[in-house]
Structures are given as structure tokens and as C-alpha cells.
Amino acid sequence: MNLYFQITYFIQLLHSIEELSTGFHKKWYFFTMHFWLFLLFEICFSLFWGLVIFTDFIPYKRELSEFFLLLMFANGVQHVVWFGWTKKYVPGLITALAHIGWFVYVYFNLV
């Protein structure tokens, strides 16, 4: 079971790299931000979820891991909706599709 969450985490790391390298911080529809601020967010976000996924001393590890999987699915859907609005590539779209596909795979293999 933990492998499902580890793969989700790996997809999220790729997603962060895609967003950082394609200017997500300048193009997001809610607000723009400095690159360093977005980078800091991505580092903190990745460190937090890495602790949850790869350590055993976190309380509610299973529930948090399941929430992470669902959160990444929602993030993927958000990118697809954003793409639908703009009708062009948006930063993070490729790996967002991976998040959606992985969630569907996990969901149908666990339910």
C-alpha cells in the first residue's frame, strides 16, 4: 500500500519540477508570485509530504497519505480545468494528467 503513496509523491516531485521550469509562478490564475516564494513553497510542501510518506513516526500516516492522494487528484483536475479555460498549455499540465491517471488506477485497484 505504501508504494501507491510513494509513487504519488514521485509524480508530485515531477509536477513541481514541471511547474517551476515552465513559469507557474507567473501564470497562475489566482495570483502571481516571485519565483523564490514559489520555490520555497514547493520545498516545504515536498518536505512535509516526504516525511508523511517515508517515515513511520507520523500520527495518522495512513489518513494523511490518503488525503495526499486525493489532494493530488484535485490538483490534477484543477490544471485540466485551467487548460480548458485557456485552450493552451498551462504549467504543470502534463504531470497533472499523470496525477489523474494514477489516482484512477489506485482507486480501482483498492476499492
C-alpha positions in Angstrom: 0.0 0.0 0.0 2.8 2.4 0.9 4.1 2.0 -2.7 1.0 3.7 -4.0 1.7 6.8 -1.9 5.4 6.8 -2.8 4.6 6.8 -6.5 2.1 9.6 -5.9 4.9 11.5 -4.2 7.3 10.9 -7.1 4.7 12.2 -9.5 4.3 15.3 -7.3 8.1 15.9 -7.4 8.0 15.7 -11.2 4.9 18.0 -11.2 6.8 20.6 -9.1 9.7 20.5 -11.5 7.4 21.0 -14.4 5.7 23.9 -12.7 9.0 25.5 -11.6 10.5 25.2 -15.1 7.5 26.4 -17.0 6.7 29.6 -15.1 3.7 28.5 -13.0 4.5 31.3 -10.5 3.9 33.9 -13.2 0.9 32.4 -14.9 -1.4 31.0 -12.2 -4.9 32.4 -12.4 -5.3 33.3 -8.7 -2.2 35.4 -8.3 1.4 35.7 -9.5 4.3 35.4 -7.1 8.1 35.7 -7.0 9.9 32.6 -8.2 11.8 32.2 -4.9 8.5 32.3 -2.9 7.0 29.6 -5.1 10.3 27.6 -4.8 10.1 27.9 -1.0 6.5 26.7 -1.0 7.4 23.7 -3.2 10.3 22.7 -1.0 8.3 23.0 2.2 5.4 21.1 0.6 7.6 18.3 -0.7 9.5 18.0 2.7 6.2 17.8 4.6 4.7 15.1 2.4 8.0 13.3 2.2 8.0 13.0 6.0 4.5 11.7 5.9 5.1 9.1 3.2 8.6 7.9 4.1 8.6 7.9 7.9 6.7 5.8 10.4 6.5 8.1 13.3 3.8 10.5 11.9 0.4 10.2 13.6 -2.4 9.4 11.2 0.1 8.5 8.5 -2.5 6.4 6.6 -5.2 9.1 6.7 -2.7 11.8 5.7 -1.3 9.6 2.8 -4.9 9.0 1.5 -5.6 12.8 1.8 -2.4 13.5 -0.2 -3.5 11.1 -3.0 -6.9 12.8 -3.1 -5.3 16.3 -3.0 -3.0 15.5 -5.9 -6.0 14.2 -7.9 -7.8 17.5 -7.2 -4.7 19.4 -8.2 -4.6 17.5 -11.5 -8.3 18.2 -12.2 -7.6 21.9 -11.4 -4.9 22.0 -14.1 -7.2 20.4 -16.6 -9.9 22.9 -15.9 -7.4 25.7 -16.2 -6.3 24.3 -19.6 -10.0 24.2 -20.6 -10.3 27.9 -19.9 -7.1 28.9 -21.7 -7.2 26.4 -24.5 -3.4 26.2 -24.4 -0.7 24.5 -22.3 -0.6 25.6 -18.7 2.3 25.0 -16.4 2.0 21.5 -14.8 -0.5 20.1 -17.2 1.5 17.0 -18.3 2.1 15.7 -14.8 -1.4 16.8 -13.8 -2.6 14.2 -16.2 -0.3 11.7 -14.6 -1.8 12.5 -11.2 -5.3 11.9 -12.5 -4.4 8.7 -14.2 -2.6 7.4 -11.2 -5.5 8.2 -8.9 -7.9 6.4 -11.1 -5.6 3.4 -11.2 -5.2 3.3 -7.4 -8.9 3.9 -6.8 -9.9 1.0 -9.0 -7.3 -1.3 -7.5 -8.1 -0.6 -3.9 -11.9 -0.4 -3.9 
